[in-house]
């Protein structure tokens, strides 16, 4: 099992723009009493309706997370070598 405190642990994977969007929406939808499958369907519908302009915020956050992941993987590989 990977521990967050273990420096030799493989970094957590990068998150996509959609995953970041869902993580932002989930708490709002849970407060409405929605189940996980309902949340997944609702988020999918909301995401598909979004304009490319609206998704840019999430894509930028995903790009930042990708950079974080690549940096952490470089450190992980260096420690593993």
N, C-alpha and C positions, 0 to 999 in steps of 0.2 A: 504494500500500500504506500502511495506517495504521500509524504508529509510536506506541508507548506514550509516548515522550518528546515527541511533537509536540503542543503545547498546542492547535493548531488542528484536530487530528484529532477526528472525530465520536466521541462516547463509545460505549463498548461497551454493547450492548443490555442490558435488564434480564433477570433470570433468574426463571423461574417457580418455584413451590414444588416441582414435580416435577423440574425440572432441578437444583435444589439437592439434592434427595434423591438423584438419580442420581449427582451429583458426589461425594456422601458415600459411597455404596455401591460405586462403581466400583473404588476401590483394593482393597477387601476381596475383591471378586469376581475381580479380575485375579490376585490372589495364589493363588486357587484354580485358575488356569489357564483361566478361561473366555474365550471369544472375544467380540468386540464384539456380534455378534448374540445370543449367549447371555446376555450381561450385560443387553442391552436387554430381552429377554423376561423375564428374572428380575426386573429392576427393575419392569417393568410389572405383573407378578403381585404383587410385594410391595406396590407402591403401591395397587393395587386392594383388597388385603386390609386395608389400614390403616384404622383407625377415624377419624372426623372429628377426634376429640381428638388422635390421634397425628399427624395432618397439620398441626395448628395450629403446631407448632414451625417447620415448613418454610414455612408461609404467613406467619408473622411475619418470617422471614428474607427472603422474597420481597418483603414490604411494605417492609422496610428497603432492599432493593436497588432497588426502584421509586423510593423517595425519593432515593437516590443518583443514579440515572439522570436523574430529572427535574431535580435540581440541576445535574448536569453538562451536561444539554441546555440549560438556561437560560444557563449560562456560554458554551456553544458558540454559541448563537444570538446572544448579546450580542457575542461576538468576530467573528462572521460578518457582523454588520450594518454 
